[in-house]
Every structure is written in structure tokens, then in C-alpha cells.
Amino acid sequence: MTSTLHWLRNSPLVPWLEQHSHLLGETDALLMSGVALNQLPPEPPVQLPVYARKQEANALDTALPDYVVLKSDEQWVELVLSFQQQITW
């Protein structure tokens, strides 16, 4: 099975899931940034891992929900390389 990192930058997570949840596989994950990072729901809308860059999260005025796993820049690079493919939305 191919694992995909879905990087949401300009699409809020919940509306994106309404349109594209059929594209998610069991081994996929979500990486949030930009607009998507600022509009996360308080409860996890999926059972997949949800990641964000720590540097970007620290720049926000609000705290992120507990289900978001923060990654340093070095960890972020490792995360991206650990997936067979990446799609930026």
C-alpha cells in the first residue's frame, strides 16, 4: 500500500475532508500549514496522524488542538521523506 502525506495549506481540514476523504488510505497522514493550520476543529476529525511544523505553530496567536503532533524543521524533513508520495492541497 502506498503511503501519502497530504499537505493542506490553503484548504481548511473539515471542508477538505468532506470532498476528499475517499482519497485517504490507512497509512496516510495530514500535514497542516497556512490557512489549514488556523482553522482546525477542537476534536480530531480523522483517525490519521495530523502534523504541523513547530515553528509555524509557535507563530500563531492561538493554541493548536492536542491531536496535532508538532515537528521541528529537521523532523518535518524526515516526515516528508518517510512517505512514498506527497500531495499539496
N, C-alpha and C positions, 0 to 999 in steps of 0.2 A: 504494500500500500504506500502510495506517495504521501509524504507529509508536506503540508503547505503552511507557511506563515502568511496570514492575511494582515496586511499593514493598513489600518484605517487612518487616514489623515484628514480627509475633508468630508467624511460621512459620519454622522452620529451612529453609535452602535445599534440601538434598538431599531431605527428605520432600516439600517443596512441589513440586519438580521431578517426583518420582515420580507425583504426582497431576495436575499442571497443565502439564507440558512441552508438551502439544499446543496450548496457548494462545499459545506464543511464536512470534513472527514473526522474520524475518531482520533487521529493523531495530529490534527491541525491545531493551530494556536492563533491568537489575535494579538497584534501589537498596536497600541493606540498612541496617536500623537495629534497635534494640532487641534482642529475642531472636535474630533472624536474624543480626545482626552478631556476636553472641557464639558462634555455632555454625557458622562457615564451615569447609568442608573445606580441607585444605592445598593441593590441586590444583584448578584450575578445573573445575567440573562441566558448564559450558556454554561455547560459543564466543561468547556475547554479552558486551558490556561489563557489569562489575559495579562499582557505585559505592557510596560511603559518605561521609557528612559527616565532614570532618576533625576538627571539634570533638568529635563523638561518639566517633570512633576514638581520639582522644588521651585520652579519659576511661577507656578500657579498661585492664585490667591486663595484657593480652597483645597481641602484635603481630598485625596482620592479614596474611593471605596476600598475596603480591606481586601477584596478579592484580586486587586491589581498587584501584580508582582513587579517591583521596581528593579531595573537593571542599570548598572554603571555603564559607561561607554564601552569599556572592554567586554563586559558581559553581554552587552547588546550586539556587538560584532560576533561574538561566539554564538549567540542565539540565532542570528540571521544565517550564519554558516551551517548551523546544525539542521536546518530544514532543506529538503530536496528542492523546493521551489518557494518563491516569494511572489505575492501579488500585492501591489499597492493600489489602494482604492481612494 
